[in-house]
């Protein structure tokens, strides 16, 4: 968000044209995403607005006493204002509407911005393996990266461990506190799926009870990237050095720290509004001194609308 490293979780630059490989990746993964991913700039996931319609909607079924529907279909709209990647001085504003599909089977899951399978499911923890896509910019980048190659379309694959913290409810619902530990191996779809490094993003979140009709939550996390992945965003090769942008060799390590909040509420039985805000900082990050880093702290704001047109009468699995 979506990142440098975790691109799928963050709306960004629109993509007017995709390579054949990127189109293939899009076709394989699009139905698993809510709209933001498809209109997103894969460069960053700084604030982490919702990555799926279920997440944007606050996923009331997931946190309710009744199991969620097996599948839902609808439309997802998002408008966002954010830095194009963590530490970038340039900002992007985007708005888009796209269809979404969620599927919550005992093994196969399409939601949360990913398509994947559950390898382990216990009341305390859940392990899955999933894939997600992040769409890069078309042509050369601008701003601090002017004249440098554009960031391509990235595909992420890897395991994610979700841990419910605190006392477990007797009805099987998730706990209010949750720890997510996703590890992602990244591949560049524009270069025949050449390996592009890896990312790791530990994240803790807290889901509060209803507040005047709103469902609020807060989250905080750290984003780490390998040297190869971080170089896509922060390295300046000698041939792209200028008097104001010296050559720089990117390092693996901390990319950014972030904290945010989301508030959602039902406007109609099938329509949910979401308000999302977060702050991301590259202070203390491995590449804080890169010449393409223009700001140490950046806010992100997003507004989402989720309309569920159809839902299964058959119950799914949380």
C-alpha positions as CSV (number, residue, x, y, z in Angstrom):
1,X,0.0,0.0,0.0
2,X,0.1,-2.0,-1.7
3,X,4.5,-0.3,-0.8
4,X,7.5,0.2,-1.8
5,X,7.4,-3.3,-0.8
6,X,3.7,-4.3,-0.3
7,X,2.2,-2.3,-3.2
8,X,-1.2,-3.9,-3.3
9,X,-2.5,-2.2,-0.2
10,X,-2.3,1.4,-1.6
11,X,-4.2,3.5,-4.1
12,X,-1.9,5.6,-6.4
13,X,-1.1,6.4,-10.0
14,X,-3.6,5.4,-12.6
15,X,-2.2,3.0,-15.2
16,X,-3.1,3.8,-18.8
17,X,-1.3,0.9,-20.4
18,X,-0.1,-2.5,-19.2
19,X,2.4,-4.9,-20.7
20,X,1.2,-8.4,-21.8
21,X,2.7,-9.9,-18.7
22,X,1.0,-7.3,-16.5
23,X,-2.3,-8.0,-18.3
24,X,-1.9,-11.7,-17.5
25,X,-1.2,-11.0,-13.9
26,X,-4.2,-8.7,-13.8
27,X,-6.6,-11.3,-15.3
28,X,-5.5,-13.8,-12.8
29,X,-5.9,-11.6,-9.7
30,X,-8.3,-8.8,-10.5
31,X,-11.4,-10.6,-9.1
32,X,-9.7,-11.0,-5.8
33,X,-9.2,-7.3,-5.4
34,X,-11.5,-4.5,-4.6
35,X,-11.2,-1.5,-6.8
36,X,-8.3,0.3,-5.3
37,X,-5.8,-2.3,-6.4
38,X,-6.6,-2.0,-10.0
39,X,-6.4,1.8,-10.1
40,X,-3.5,1.9,-7.8
41,X,0.0,3.0,-8.0
42,X,2.0,0.1,-6.8
43,X,4.7,2.3,-5.7
44,X,3.7,2.5,-2.1
45,X,1.4,1.4,0.6
46,X,2.1,4.1,3.0
47,X,-1.2,4.5,4.7
48,X,-2.9,1.4,3.9
49,X,-6.4,2.3,3.0
50,X,-8.5,-0.8,2.7
51,X,-7.3,-3.4,0.2
52,X,-10.6,-5.1,-0.3
53,X,-14.3,-4.4,-0.3
54,X,-14.7,-6.5,2.8
55,X,-12.0,-4.6,4.7
56,X,-13.2,-1.2,3.5
57,X,-16.7,-2.1,4.6
58,X,-15.4,-3.0,8.1
59,X,-16.4,-6.6,7.2
60,X,-19.4,-6.6,9.6
61,X,-20.1,-10.3,8.9
62,X,-16.6,-11.3,9.9
63,X,-17.0,-9.5,13.3
64,X,-20.6,-10.4,13.8
65,X,-22.0,-13.5,15.5
66,X,-23.3,-15.0,12.2
67,X,-20.8,-16.5,9.7
68,X,-20.2,-14.4,6.6
69,X,-21.8,-15.3,3.2
70,X,-19.8,-17.7,1.1
71,X,-19.5,-15.1,-1.7
72,X,-20.4,-11.4,-2.3
73,X,-20.4,-9.4,-5.6
74,X,-20.7,-5.6,-5.9
75,X,-19.0,-2.4,-6.7
76,X,-16.2,-0.6,-4.8
77,X,-15.3,3.0,-5.1
78,X,-12.3,4.8,-3.6
79,X,-10.9,8.3,-3.6
80,X,-7.4,8.8,-2.1
81,X,-4.7,11.4,-1.6
82,X,-1.2,10.0,-0.8
83,X,2.5,10.1,-1.5
84,X,3.4,8.1,-4.6
85,X,5.8,6.0,-2.4
86,X,7.1,6.2,1.2
87,X,9.3,9.3,1.5
88,X,8.2,10.7,-1.9
89,X,7.7,14.5,-2.0
90,X,5.2,14.1,-4.9
91,X,1.6,13.2,-4.1
92,X,-1.1,11.5,-6.1
93,X,-4.9,11.9,-6.0
94,X,-7.1,9.2,-7.5
95,X,-10.7,8.1,-7.7
96,X,-12.0,4.9,-9.3
97,X,-14.9,2.5,-9.2
98,X,-14.6,-1.2,-10.1
99,X,-16.4,-4.5,-9.4
100,X,-15.3,-6.8,-6.7
101,X,-15.8,-10.4,-5.7
102,X,-15.1,-12.0,-2.3
103,X,-15.2,-15.7,-1.6
104,X,-14.7,-17.2,1.9
105,X,-14.4,-20.9,1.5
106,X,-12.7,-23.3,4.0
107,X,-9.6,-23.4,1.8
108,X,-9.9,-20.9,-1.1
109,X,-10.3,-17.2,-0.2
110,X,-10.6,-14.2,-2.4
111,X,-10.6,-11.1,-0.2
112,X,-8.3,-8.7,1.6
113,X,-6.6,-7.7,-1.7
114,X,-5.3,-11.3,-2.3
115,X,-6.2,-14.6,-3.8
116,X,-5.0,-17.5,-1.7
117,X,-5.5,-20.8,0.2
118,X,-5.7,-21.5,3.9
119,X,-3.0,-23.9,5.0
120,X,-3.9,-23.8,8.7
121,X,-6.9,-22.6,10.6
122,X,-7.2,-22.6,14.4
123,X,-9.1,-20.4,16.9
124,X,-5.8,-18.7,17.9
125,X,-4.0,-18.5,14.5
126,X,-4.5,-18.8,10.8
127,X,-1.8,-19.4,8.1
128,X,-2.5,-18.9,4.4
129,X,-0.6,-18.6,1.2
130,X,-1.7,-16.0,-1.2
131,X,-0.9,-13.8,-4.2
132,X,-1.5,-10.2,-5.0
133,X,-0.6,-7.7,-7.8
134,X,0.6,-4.1,-7.7
135,X,0.4,-1.9,-10.8
136,X,3.3,0.4,-11.5
137,X,3.5,3.7,-13.4
138,X,3.5,3.9,-17.2
139,X,6.5,5.6,-18.8
140,X,9.3,7.4,-16.9
141,X,8.8,8.6,-13.4
142,X,8.5,12.2,-12.4
143,X,9.6,14.4,-9.5
144,X,12.7,13.2,-7.7
145,X,12.8,10.1,-10.0
146,X,12.5,12.2,-13.2
147,X,14.4,10.4,-16.0
148,X,14.7,7.2,-14.1
149,X,13.0,3.9,-15.2
150,X,9.4,3.6,-14.1
151,X,8.4,1.1,-11.5
152,X,6.8,-2.0,-13.2
153,X,3.9,-4.2,-12.3
154,X,4.8,-6.4,-9.3
155,X,3.3,-9.7,-8.2
156,X,3.6,-10.8,-4.6
157,X,3.4,-14.4,-3.4
158,X,3.9,-15.8,0.1
159,X,2.6,-16.9,3.5
160,X,0.8,-14.8,6.0
161,X,0.3,-15.7,9.7
162,X,-2.7,-14.0,11.5
163,X,-2.8,-14.3,15.2
164,X,-5.8,-13.5,17.4
165,X,-4.5,-11.8,20.6
166,X,-6.2,-11.9,24.0
167,X,-9.0,-14.1,25.3
168,X,-10.8,-16.0,22.5
169,X,-14.6,-15.5,22.2
170,X,-16.6,-18.7,22.7
171,X,-18.6,-18.1,19.5
172,X,-15.4,-18.3,17.4
173,X,-15.3,-14.7,16.4
174,X,-11.9,-13.1,16.0
175,X,-10.5,-11.1,19.0
176,X,-10.5,-7.3,19.0
177,X,-6.6,-7.4,18.9
178,X,-5.0,-9.0,15.9
179,X,-1.4,-9.5,14.8
180,X,-0.6,-10.0,11.0
181,X,2.8,-11.3,9.9
182,X,2.8,-11.4,6.0
183,X,6.0,-12.4,4.2
184,X,5.9,-11.7,0.5
185,X,8.2,-12.7,-2.4
186,X,8.0,-10.2,-5.2
187,X,8.3,-10.7,-9.0
188,X,8.4,-8.2,-11.8
189,X,5.6,-9.0,-14.3
190,X,7.1,-6.5,-16.8
191,X,10.4,-8.5,-16.9
192,X,9.1,-12.0,-17.4
193,X,8.4,-12.4,-13.6
194,X,12.0,-11.8,-12.7
195,X,12.5,-12.0,-8.9
196,X,12.4,-8.5,-7.4
197,X,13.1,-9.2,-3.7
198,X,10.9,-9.7,-0.6
199,X,9.0,-7.8,2.0
200,X,7.9,-8.4,5.6
201,X,5.2,-6.3,7.3
202,X,4.3,-7.1,10.9
203,X,1.1,-5.2,11.8
204,X,-1.1,-5.0,14.9
205,X,-4.7,-3.9,14.7
206,X,-7.5,-3.2,17.2
207,X,-11.2,-3.3,16.3
208,X,-13.3,-1.2,18.7
209,X,-17.0,-1.5,19.4
210,X,-19.6,0.6,17.7
211,X,-19.4,4.4,18.3
212,X,-22.5,6.3,17.3
213,X,-23.2,3.9,14.4
214,X,-19.5,3.8,13.3
215,X,-17.2,0.8,13.4
216,X,-13.7,2.2,14.2
217,X,-10.4,0.4,14.1
218,X,-6.7,1.4,14.5
219,X,-3.5,-0.2,13.3
220,X,0.2,0.2,13.4
221,X,3.0,-1.6,11.6
222,X,6.5,-1.7,10.2
223,X,7.4,-2.4,6.6
224,X,10.7,-4.1,5.8
225,X,12.2,-4.7,2.3
226,X,15.1,-6.7,0.9
227,X,17.9,-4.8,-0.7
228,X,16.7,-5.9,-4.2
229,X,13.2,-4.6,-3.6
230,X,14.2,-1.4,-1.9
231,X,16.5,-0.6,-4.8
232,X,13.5,-0.4,-7.1
233,X,12.4,2.7,-5.2
234,X,15.4,4.3,-3.6
235,X,18.5,3.4,-5.6
236,X,20.0,5.9,-8.0
237,X,22.3,4.2,-10.6
238,X,25.4,6.2,-11.7
239,X,23.9,6.8,-15.2
240,X,20.8,8.5,-13.6
241,X,22.8,10.7,-11.2
242,X,22.5,14.5,-11.6
243,X,24.1,17.5,-9.8
244,X,21.0,17.5,-7.5
245,X,20.6,13.7,-7.4
246,X,23.8,11.9,-6.6
247,X,24.3,8.1,-7.2
248,X,23.0,6.1,-4.3
249,X,23.1,2.4,-3.4
250,X,19.9,1.2,-1.6
251,X,20.1,-0.9,1.5
252,X,17.8,-3.6,2.7
253,X,15.9,-3.1,6.0
254,X,13.2,-0.8,7.4
255,X,11.2,1.0,4.7
256,X,8.7,2.9,6.8
257,X,6.7,2.8,10.0
258,X,3.0,3.7,9.9
259,X,-0.1,4.2,12.1
260,X,-3.7,4.7,11.0
261,X,-7.4,4.5,11.7
262,X,-10.5,3.5,9.7
263,X,-14.1,4.3,10.5
264,X,-17.0,2.7,8.6
265,X,-20.8,2.7,8.8
266,X,-23.8,1.4,6.9
267,X,-25.7,4.0,4.9
268,X,-28.1,1.4,3.5
269,X,-28.3,-2.3,4.1
270,X,-26.2,-2.9,1.0
271,X,-24.1,0.3,1.1
272,X,-21.2,1.1,3.4
273,X,-19.1,4.2,3.8
274,X,-15.5,4.1,5.0
275,X,-13.2,6.9,6.1
276,X,-9.4,6.1,6.3
277,X,-6.4,8.1,7.5
278,X,-2.9,7.3,8.4
279,X,0.6,8.7,8.8
280,X,3.8,7.1,7.5
281,X,7.3,7.9,8.5
282,X,10.7,7.0,6.9
283,X,12.6,8.4,9.9
284,X,15.2,5.8,10.9
285,X,14.5,3.8,7.7
286,X,17.4,2.1,5.9
287,X,17.1,4.5,2.9
288,X,16.1,7.7,4.7
289,X,19.2,9.4,3.1
290,X,18.3,8.4,-0.5
291,X,18.2,11.5,-2.8
292,X,14.7,10.4,-4.0
293,X,13.3,10.8,-0.5
294,X,11.8,14.2,-0.2
295,X,9.7,14.0,3.0
296,X,10.1,12.2,6.2
297,X,6.5,12.1,7.2
298,X,3.4,11.8,5.0
299,X,-0.3,11.5,5.6
300,X,-2.7,9.5,3.5
301,X,-6.5,10.0,3.3
302,X,-9.1,7.8,1.6
303,X,-12.9,7.6,1.3
304,X,-14.5,4.4,0.2
305,X,-18.0,3.3,-0.8
306,X,-18.9,-0.4,-1.0
307,X,-22.1,-1.6,-2.6
308,X,-23.0,-5.3,-2.2
309,X,-25.2,-6.2,-5.1
310,X,-25.5,-10.0,-4.5
311,X,-24.5,-12.3,-1.7
312,X,-24.7,-16.0,-1.2
313,X,-27.3,-17.5,1.1
314,X,-24.8,-20.2,1.9
315,X,-22.6,-19.4,4.8
316,X,-18.9,-19.0,4.3
317,X,-16.0,-19.4,6.8
318,X,-14.5,-16.6,8.8
